[in-house]
Amino acid sequence: MNHLTPQVSVIIPTYNRGCFLGETIDSVRAQTFISWECIVVDDGSDDYTKELMEFYCSRDSRITYHIRPKNRIKGANACRNYGFENSKGNYINWFDSDDLMHPEKLEQQVTALQNSSHAFCVCQTAMFQDKIENDLPLRFKKIISQEFFYDYLRMKIGWLTQAPLWTRDFIEKQNKLFDEELQAAQEWEFHLRMLKNVEEYVVLPDVLVYFRRHDIGITYNAEEDKRFWSYYQARIKLYRNEHLELDEKELDFLKAYLLNGFKKMVRENSGFAFKAFQEFILPDPSINTSAKFAGFLSLVSFRLFKRGNFMLQKIEFS
């Protein structure tokens, strides 16, 4: 195959992952499907990532190294979007700089998509720590259902960014890719927007991605308060997204999550409780004026006296 015209673009954002990145790239280089390009986008690492990438780029012309432009928001999402803008492949696989590919990942997924008219193919993901063993727990037990959008919304099914292989034609038709404002739950929010635009997708039941568990990164290390706010923001964005045309069941689920999440933040005196009030409670037309006033009073009461459940119970949808 001609490496100058890659069929698959593997896009890897990275930040201070020099200790893992080499192993990730080795797993790409070990693919049985060889017509790929690997685009690594650095979010501003201050470890030895640059030197590591110089080594790999000198060994394999299919690998390129980019640094996120200073005019783009810092974060993996901007790196993912920038990587796509610089990609050439007919298929797109966003990947993470600490995880590993099964040697047949690209081959199996490209073959599956070539034999279908679907927008993407998803596989199973197993978790590992330190080394890959034979019996690994799955990251998500289910990756398909009859109501896949609603079940992904409720996290009854799921997958991470690494698992799908996308057709370029589908991705180029999207108005927006990864939301660069989100610091967590960005994969969940992205996949839901994509799922609204498909009727079916290809599922491979085999484990083709290995997800590394470690203590570095926002998923496990960030403050609980900040992490929950990021999840909350992602759900506000979905709830307010008129282009998705959510049905009543989907809207009700999000409304319940957002209302209960606001109450949780108030009870815990979260520093983000007032933001939730401003961004969800105050502008929502399905919450009447008296309920909004109760929400404001509960904020003040819990902040000053660490109590106010009576007021919280008054906050309901009309």
C-alpha positions as CSV (number, residue, x, y, z in Angstrom):
1,M,0.0,0.0,0.0
2,N,1.1,3.6,-0.6
3,H,2.0,5.2,2.7
4,L,1.7,8.7,1.0
5,T,-2.1,8.2,0.8
6,P,-3.1,6.7,4.1
7,Q,-6.4,5.1,4.5
8,V,-6.6,5.7,8.3
9,S,-5.6,8.7,10.3
10,V,-4.8,7.9,13.9
11,I,-4.9,11.2,15.9
12,I,-3.3,11.3,19.4
13,P,-3.5,14.3,21.7
14,T,-0.8,14.2,24.4
15,Y,0.4,16.2,27.4
16,N,3.3,15.0,29.5
17,R,2.8,11.4,28.6
18,G,6.3,10.6,27.6
19,C,6.3,7.6,29.9
20,F,3.4,6.0,28.0
21,L,3.4,7.6,24.6
22,G,6.2,5.4,23.1
23,E,4.2,2.2,24.0
24,T,1.1,3.7,22.4
25,I,2.9,4.5,19.2
26,D,4.5,1.1,19.1
27,S,1.0,-0.4,19.2
28,V,0.1,1.7,16.2
29,R,3.2,0.6,14.3
30,A,2.4,-3.0,15.1
31,Q,-0.9,-2.9,13.2
32,T,-1.4,-5.6,10.6
33,F,-3.1,-2.8,8.5
34,I,-0.2,-0.7,7.4
35,S,-1.9,2.2,5.4
36,W,-2.1,4.7,8.2
37,E,-0.7,8.0,9.4
38,C,-0.2,8.8,13.1
39,I,-0.7,12.4,14.0
40,V,0.5,13.3,17.5
41,V,-0.6,16.8,18.7
42,D,1.2,18.0,21.8
43,D,-0.8,20.2,24.2
44,G,2.4,21.9,25.6
45,S,4.3,19.1,27.3
46,D,7.3,20.0,29.4
47,D,8.6,16.4,29.8
48,Y,10.7,14.6,27.1
49,T,7.7,14.2,24.6
50,K,9.4,16.4,22.0
51,E,12.6,14.3,22.0
52,L,10.6,11.1,22.0
53,M,8.6,12.2,19.0
54,E,11.7,13.3,17.1
55,F,13.0,9.8,17.5
56,Y,9.8,8.2,16.2
57,C,9.3,10.6,13.3
58,S,12.9,9.9,12.2
59,R,12.1,6.1,12.2
60,D,8.7,6.1,10.5
61,S,7.5,8.7,7.9
62,R,3.9,7.8,8.7
63,I,4.3,9.6,12.1
64,T,4.1,13.4,12.4
65,Y,4.4,15.6,15.4
66,H,2.4,18.8,15.9
67,I,2.2,21.4,18.7
68,R,-1.3,22.8,19.5
69,P,-1.3,26.4,18.1
70,K,-1.3,29.1,20.8
71,N,-4.5,30.5,19.4
72,R,-6.4,27.3,20.3
73,I,-7.8,26.6,23.7
74,K,-5.6,24.3,25.8
75,G,-6.8,20.8,26.2
76,A,-7.2,17.4,24.5
77,N,-10.3,18.5,22.6
78,A,-8.5,21.3,20.7
79,C,-5.7,18.9,19.9
80,R,-8.2,16.3,18.6
81,N,-9.8,18.9,16.4
82,Y,-6.5,20.3,15.2
83,G,-5.3,16.8,14.4
84,F,-8.3,16.1,12.3
85,E,-7.8,19.4,10.4
86,N,-4.3,18.1,9.4
87,S,-5.4,14.5,8.6
88,K,-5.7,12.9,5.2
89,G,-7.2,9.5,5.9
90,N,-10.5,8.1,4.6
91,Y,-11.0,6.8,8.2
92,I,-10.4,8.5,11.5
93,N,-9.4,7.0,14.8
94,W,-8.9,9.4,17.7
95,F,-6.8,7.7,20.3
96,D,-5.2,8.5,23.7
97,S,-1.5,8.7,24.4
98,D,-1.5,6.2,27.2
99,D,-3.7,3.4,25.8
100,L,-2.9,0.5,23.4
101,M,-4.3,-0.9,20.2
102,H,-4.7,-4.6,19.5
103,P,-2.6,-5.4,16.4
104,E,-5.7,-6.1,14.3
105,K,-7.8,-3.1,15.4
106,L,-7.5,-1.1,12.2
107,E,-7.6,-4.1,9.9
108,Q,-10.8,-5.5,11.5
109,Q,-12.6,-2.1,11.6
110,V,-11.6,-1.0,8.1
111,T,-12.8,-4.3,6.7
112,A,-16.1,-4.0,8.7
113,L,-16.7,-0.4,7.4
114,Q,-15.8,-1.3,3.8
115,N,-18.5,-3.9,3.9
116,S,-21.2,-1.6,5.2
117,S,-22.6,1.9,4.6
118,H,-22.4,2.9,8.3
119,A,-20.6,6.0,9.7
120,F,-18.5,4.2,12.3
121,C,-17.5,0.9,13.8
122,V,-17.0,0.4,17.5
123,C,-15.2,-2.4,19.4
124,Q,-14.8,-3.5,22.9
125,T,-12.3,-2.0,25.3
126,A,-10.6,-3.8,28.2
127,M,-8.8,-2.2,31.2
128,F,-5.3,-2.9,32.3
129,Q,-2.8,-1.6,34.8
130,D,1.0,-1.9,34.2
131,K,0.7,-4.9,31.8
132,I,-1.8,-6.6,29.6
133,E,-3.0,-10.0,30.9
134,N,-5.3,-12.6,29.4
135,D,-8.4,-11.9,31.5
136,L,-9.1,-8.2,31.6
137,P,-12.3,-6.5,32.8
138,L,-14.2,-4.6,30.1
139,R,-14.5,-0.8,30.3
140,F,-18.1,-1.1,29.4
141,K,-20.2,-4.3,29.4
142,K,-22.5,-3.2,26.6
143,I,-21.7,-1.2,23.4
144,I,-25.0,-1.7,21.6
145,S,-28.8,-1.6,22.4
146,Q,-32.1,-1.1,20.6
147,E,-32.3,2.4,21.9
148,F,-28.6,3.2,21.6
149,F,-28.9,7.0,21.9
150,Y,-31.1,6.9,25.0
151,D,-29.0,4.2,26.6
152,Y,-25.7,6.0,25.9
153,L,-27.3,9.1,27.4
154,R,-28.1,7.1,30.6
155,M,-24.7,5.3,30.4
156,K,-26.3,1.9,30.0
157,I,-24.0,1.4,27.1
158,G,-20.8,3.2,26.3
159,W,-17.3,3.4,24.8
160,L,-14.4,5.8,24.9
161,T,-12.9,7.9,22.1
162,Q,-10.3,5.2,21.3
163,A,-12.9,2.5,20.3
164,P,-14.7,3.9,17.2
165,L,-13.2,4.1,13.7
166,W,-15.1,6.8,11.8
167,T,-15.6,7.4,8.1
168,R,-14.2,10.7,7.0
169,D,-17.3,11.5,4.9
170,F,-19.4,11.4,8.0
171,I,-17.1,13.4,10.2
172,E,-16.8,16.2,7.6
173,K,-20.5,16.6,7.5
174,Q,-20.7,17.5,11.2
175,N,-21.1,21.1,12.3
176,K,-18.9,20.6,15.3
177,L,-16.5,18.0,16.5
178,F,-15.1,17.9,20.1
179,D,-16.3,20.8,22.3
180,E,-13.1,22.6,23.2
181,E,-14.7,24.2,26.3
182,L,-15.3,20.9,28.1
183,Q,-12.5,19.5,30.3
184,A,-14.4,16.3,31.2
185,A,-17.3,14.2,29.7
186,Q,-16.2,15.5,26.3
187,E,-16.2,12.0,24.8
188,W,-19.7,11.3,26.1
189,E,-21.1,14.6,24.8
190,F,-19.3,14.2,21.4
191,H,-20.6,10.6,20.9
192,L,-24.2,11.6,21.7
193,R,-24.1,14.3,19.1
194,M,-22.8,11.8,16.6
195,L,-25.3,9.1,17.5
196,K,-28.2,11.5,16.8
197,N,-27.0,11.5,13.2
198,V,-26.9,7.7,12.6
199,E,-29.5,5.0,12.3
200,E,-27.1,2.1,12.9
201,Y,-23.4,1.5,13.5
202,V,-21.1,-1.5,13.1
203,V,-20.3,-3.4,16.3
204,L,-17.3,-5.7,16.8
205,P,-17.6,-7.7,20.0
206,D,-13.8,-8.4,20.3
207,V,-11.5,-6.4,22.6
208,L,-9.4,-4.2,20.2
209,V,-8.5,-1.4,22.7
210,Y,-6.6,-1.6,26.0
211,F,-7.4,1.2,28.4
212,R,-4.6,2.0,30.8
213,R,-5.6,2.7,34.4
214,H,-3.2,4.9,36.3
215,D,-3.2,7.8,38.7
216,I,-2.4,10.6,36.2
217,G,-5.1,12.7,34.6
218,I,-8.4,14.4,35.3
219,T,-10.5,11.2,35.2
220,Y,-9.0,10.0,38.5
221,N,-7.1,12.8,40.0
222,A,-9.0,16.0,39.7
223,E,-11.0,17.4,42.5
224,E,-14.4,15.8,42.7
225,D,-16.1,19.2,42.8
226,K,-14.5,20.3,39.5
227,R,-15.0,17.0,37.8
228,F,-18.7,16.9,38.7
229,W,-19.1,20.5,37.3
230,S,-17.6,19.4,34.0
231,Y,-20.1,16.5,33.8
232,Y,-22.9,18.9,34.6
233,Q,-21.7,21.4,31.9
234,A,-21.7,18.6,29.3
235,R,-25.3,17.8,30.1
236,I,-26.4,21.5,30.0
237,K,-24.9,21.7,26.5
238,L,-26.9,18.7,25.4
239,Y,-30.1,19.9,27.0
240,R,-29.8,23.3,25.3
241,N,-28.7,21.9,21.9
242,E,-31.8,22.6,19.7
243,H,-30.1,20.8,16.7
244,L,-30.4,17.5,18.5
245,E,-34.2,17.6,18.6
246,L,-34.3,15.5,21.8
247,D,-37.6,13.7,22.5
248,E,-39.6,14.1,25.7
249,K,-38.0,11.0,27.3
250,E,-34.5,12.2,26.6
251,L,-35.3,15.8,27.8
252,D,-36.9,14.5,31.0
253,F,-33.8,12.4,31.8
254,L,-31.5,15.4,31.4
255,K,-33.8,17.7,33.3
256,A,-33.9,15.3,36.3
257,Y,-30.1,14.9,36.2
258,L,-29.6,18.7,36.1
259,L,-32.1,19.5,38.8
260,N,-30.8,16.8,41.2
261,G,-27.2,17.8,40.3
262,F,-28.0,21.4,41.3
263,K,-29.4,20.3,44.6
264,K,-26.4,18.1,45.2
265,M,-24.0,21.0,44.6
266,V,-26.1,23.2,47.0
267,R,-26.1,20.7,49.8
268,E,-22.3,20.1,49.4
269,N,-21.6,23.9,49.3
270,S,-19.9,23.4,46.0
271,G,-18.2,26.5,44.5
272,F,-20.0,25.7,41.3
273,A,-23.6,25.8,42.8
274,F,-24.1,29.4,41.8
275,K,-22.9,28.7,38.3
276,A,-25.5,25.9,38.0
277,F,-28.1,28.3,39.3
278,Q,-27.1,30.9,36.6
279,E,-26.8,28.4,33.7
280,F,-29.6,26.0,34.4
281,I,-32.1,27.1,37.1
282,L,-32.5,30.8,36.2
283,P,-32.9,30.6,32.4
284,D,-35.0,27.4,32.3
285,P,-38.6,28.2,31.3
286,S,-40.0,25.0,32.8
287,I,-39.0,26.2,36.3
288,N,-41.4,28.8,37.6
289,T,-40.5,32.1,39.3
290,S,-41.2,30.8,42.9
291,A,-39.1,27.7,42.3
292,K,-36.2,29.9,41.1
293,F,-36.5,32.1,44.1
294,A,-36.4,29.0,46.3
295,G,-33.3,28.0,44.5
296,F,-31.6,31.3,45.3
297,L,-32.7,31.2,48.9
298,S,-31.4,27.7,49.3
299,L,-28.0,28.8,47.9
300,V,-27.8,31.5,50.5
301,S,-29.1,29.3,53.4
302,F,-26.6,26.5,52.8
303,R,-23.8,29.0,52.3
304,L,-24.5,30.8,55.6
305,F,-26.1,28.1,57.8
306,K,-25.3,24.8,56.0
307,R,-29.0,23.9,55.9
308,G,-32.1,24.7,53.7
309,N,-33.5,21.4,52.5
310,F,-37.0,22.9,52.9
311,M,-36.2,25.4,50.2
312,L,-34.6,22.8,47.9
313,Q,-37.7,20.7,48.0
314,K,-39.6,23.6,46.5
315,I,-37.6,23.6,43.3
316,E,-39.5,21.5,40.8
317,F,-40.5,21.7,37.1
318,S,-43.8,23.3,36.3
